[in-house]
Each structure stands twice: as structure tokens, then as C-alpha cells.
Amino acid sequence: MALPNPDPAAGAARVAWCQAPIGVRLTHMRSVVRASGRLAPAALRSTPGGKTMKNTMMSLIAVTVATPALAQTAPDDATDSVTDTVVVTAARAAGGISTATLGSSATLLSAQDLADRQTVIVSDVLRDVPGVSVNRTGAVGGMTQVRIRGAESNHTLVLIDGIEAADPYYGEYDFASLVADPGARVEVLRGEQSALYGSDAIGGVINYITASGREMPGFAGNIEAGSFNTVNGAARGAGTVGDFDYAVGGSYSGIGGYVVAPDGSRPIGSKIGTVNGKFGYRSGGFALRGVVRYTHIDADVNDQDYVVTGNAIDSGGNYLNDAVYALVGAHYDTADGRWSNDLSAQVQDSQRHYFDDTGAETTGDTGRRKKVSFVSALKLGDDAVSHVITGAVDYEHEEYRGTSAFITGSNPFNSTENWGLVGQYQLTIGGRLGLGGAVRHDINQRFRDTTTWHLQASYRFDSGTRIHAAGGTGVKAPVFSELFGYAPTSGFVGNPNLKPEQSTGWEAGVEQSFLAGHGRIDVTYFNAVLRHKIVSTFDPVYTVINATGSSPHQGVEVSANVDLPAGFRFDGSYTYLDAHDEADVVLTRRPSHIGSANLAWRAKTDRFGANLTVRYNGDSRDTNFATFATETLKAYTLVNFGADVTLARGVSLFGRVENLLDTDYRENVGFRSPGRAGYGGIKARI
């Protein structure tokens, strides 16, 4: 949703909203900050970030472009090549699609990538993915939104081990709760993917995948402590017993806190805990699987000055969020593996409670999603020419219920259901040519039926050059808060007549491999147009409507990966984004320039390792919620450095410094971000 500058007639609505409990305002702001784009002058679309931005970006681009030349001197001991991998998210059938024949842009962050960067909160490592921007409100545990290619944060479909993770009420996933598990990996598939997954997949899909007991048996654990009274840890035990495999674990991130209010003194902290299990059984062509995950957040919150400054202010209060994710599935394929069938059922249940400084609950709500899917795939041909024909049926039921006295009497319960029919085809010839397409028809209880499509193509030449392209449509259904609003005294009224948001986009790029496959660089142009965008209005009441016109997004993504001499590896990315709304105004919280450079080193003996990460975030705009005007958030560069040393087989000490240069920066108006911080700990794998 986007907030226009309110006229005087909107004063009563603003006053009512400001007088509502903090939980209601925080809930609404989750939606407001998704877009808030109609507030900056159009001239800002090409605003340069100043000398600092130019110097930083020129350095990042120079390193990225120079990487192929530097790599030409890499000796034969650079054995870990940048190989083709399979993107399981790119297909509904088991097996996925190889990056060698995938037309859509995808980034895979391996378990080693997360370990090298000593990742605790998964959203931090997503900052290194081209096309992705991350925004955290306040301290760790604060609302964390991820946007892909300038789309809204609720236009990113998030999967955790195949389970849709977005909160049914908010309509998006808060990445604050995703603490890294040992052995986990991440896939980021960019561009419209609603033809495969339905609503939400406009900007792309993020799939967080934990390791099974067969993939990573044994024990793994780590514990660390450091600045801001922080204690983080994770443990995992996994293995196999005959045809059965299991993996159980847990993670914890606790931070005493730091002051986020510009003129405050109260540290804002959080406690985030997760327990999870992943189970499997396979005998011949028959397999069973189960996933369960529970996450608990207890985070401090600050109120904001909605009258004068728009800054966070010391106020007391906290919120609790409990979420359960579960999936069970059965899989069967024929002896030759050509025909496979998969049936699964999943549930996601979230409960939130907001409390004031006296400990009294002010607001609360629950959201639940139940989903059943059947996927059948037929494989034809051979290694030279292969065809995969897939059909899928999805049924989804979502519901929401208000649980606090404040909301009682204002639509305390609502639900919706949706059927989706999917067809997908993938052709691969000689491992060089890949052609694919998908179509989906959704039958929704509340909205007109929608049909989405996706096409992709990829071809690799003998020279190591690969050209790739993709295009498709995406859809995002209105969420419960937009349809039905909050409490009567909040000043905000829902609109049950909203249409789904719709997007059409395409991309085209060139990838070049070099140094016998040890290096790879890719340049991709993307373009998308969003229609029926949901925006806020104060005329005649404070509500939401579908905007007329369209919101165009376009940009360029550059990525480079190369194995360098003496155990070094370089990964770099750069994104240029030009995103504005239907009024030709630059969108908020979407920097025009984002860059990342990561240099990892591992000794030949594997005893020592180090990692240097530089992340650049260009100028962006954000909303001041006191004046509803926009302000410029200055560009900033963050430098992180980490190292580890092996003490004995499977046991290591590690440490890192985040924000090494102690940069003063803001990710949003009214909230301070942390300064330099240090952490150290021990990890083991048996």
C-alpha cells in the first residue's frame, strides 16, 4: 500500500489512527511501508548518490569486471569450480531444472556460503543476491522485509522446506524470525513465477531448504556471544536408520539490545527461538516425508512520534509471535523413474500478541493456512533430448481471527479459499538448449478467476557463452487487513471490493564462463509493469483502493563468481533499479544502486579461513509518518570481516566484526541502526 500526502480532511482519520494502540499501528505500518511510493518527486529517480556512492560503486563494478582477467592467472590448484547446479524451485516436479538450461535468473546460496559469512539471520546474506533489497526496522527481531526487483515485500513468495511461510493476515513473511540452521541453503528465483505458485510470486520466490539426514548426517552445533549482550546458537542431530532418515535441531538468537530511538535511551532487544524436524522414508519408488518447524519471537517495540518528528520514542512494550509450519507428503515413481506422483498437505499457523509497558495486551490476531497439493510428472526421451510434462492441483484455505478485546466486533473472523490448476513443460536438448513454459488457472472464492503464464529459454555456446530469457505474469491477492481493516477506532477501513494486483515482466541476459568453468559472470536486464496496485486514500475515508495506471520497474543485475589462486573465492553482485509508481514517482525503500562483494579464503590445510564482505546501499527514500512526506536515506557502505581456526578435527573457533568501519546509517526514517559489533564462538561437527 502507498500513502499519499493527506489533505486537511484526512485529519480526523490520522488522529484516530494515532490514538489506536501500538499493536494496531505496527500492524498497519507493516502494510504501509511495503510501497509508500507516491511521495518523492519524479526528478529523484536519477538522483546520484554523491561522491561516496560513485567511489564505492565504481570500486565494486571494477572488481566485478576485473575478476575474469584476474582469474586468468589462477593456477591448477583452484579445484572448486563454479559448476552447474539444480534449482528445485524452478519446477513443480521433483528434480528441478539445471542452471545450465534455466531461462529465469536464479541465485543459489550454499550451506558453505552461509557458513563462510557466519550467517545468523538469513536475511543478512540475502543482501548479497542481485536484485534483492532488505530493510529492517530497528533492532534484530524488528520487522524485516525483502523486496525483489523493486516489487513490494508481499510480492515475494517465501517457502521453508516447501511450506508457504507468509503470514495469512499480513500477506507477507517477516524475515526477522528466520535464524540459520546448520547445513541449510537458499534458492532465490527472480521474476514472475505465479504460473507455478499462484499468488505472491510477482517479484520472485525465496526457498529456504534445510538438510536432510541423508544429506548431512551427524552432529553440528555452534554457540557465540558478543556485542549488545548477544548470545546465538544452533544444534542439529541427523542420520539414517535403514530406509528411514531424520534431522532434528534448534536455533536461538538473543540480543540484549541497543538504542534505536534517535533521542532515546531504552535498548531494544529480542529473543528468537526455533525447533525443527525433517523426516523421510524411502523404499524403492515409494517415499514419505515430513517437516515440522516452530518459531517463537519475543521482541521489544518502541512507539513512534506521529505528530512532530516521526522518530521512534522510548515507550515500553513488546510483542510475541508464535508460528508453526508442518508438511507431510508421499511420493511414488515407477521403476524407470519416468512417471512420478507426489501428494502433500501443509499447514501454517501464526499467532501474534502486542503488549504495552504495563504488560497488558493491546491487540492480537491469528492466521492459518491449509494447503493440499498433487503433482504428477512424466519424463520422456533420453539424455540427448528430454521432455518433462507436469500437472499439478493446489487447494488452499486461509483464515484470520482477531483475538483481543480491542478488535472484537470488527470482523473478528474471515476466510478465503483458492483452487489452482498448473501445467508445466520443459525441453532439454544436449544439455545446451532449454525451453520451458507453464500456465496456471486460479479459481478464488472472493475474486475473479485469473490465468498466469511463464516462458523461458536458455542456450549455451561452445565458447562458454550462455544467453537466457524469460517472461511471464504474476498476481497478488489482497490480504485480510486490506479487505477487512482493523478496529473501528483505528481510523482505517478495509475494502472488500479490491482486485488482485497483476504484473507482467520479462528479462534477458548473457552469461560467460571462463577459466575452464572456475569463473562466471552474468548481466541481465529486467522489466516489469504492475497494474491494479493497492494504494491508500483519505477520500472520503481512510481506506485502500486499486490505483489506475501502472507502476513500471526496470533495471540491470550483474553477478560474478570465480575461484581465485591460493584458496580465494570471489562473489560479487550489483543491481541498478528504476522503480516508480503510477504517478511517475520513485518508490520508497528501493535504492537505485545496491552492490555486494565477498572474498572468502580457505587454507590448503583447511585449518584457517577468513571472509571479507562489503555491502553498498545507495540513496533511497522513506516516509516520515508524522508529516507523511518523504526523506532521503543517505547511501552507506558496511564492511564485515570474519575468521576461523580449526582446533581439532571438527572443532573450530570463529569470530567476526560487523560494521567494521562503524558506519552511521539508517535503513528507515526514525530508527537508528547498530554501530560496530564483535562476536566470537565455537562450532563443532561430528
Summary of the structure (lengths in Angstrom):
residues: 686
radius of gyration: 24.2
end to end distance: 48.7
largest distance: 71.6
contacts: 2568
relative contact order: 0.17
helix: 13%
strand: 52%
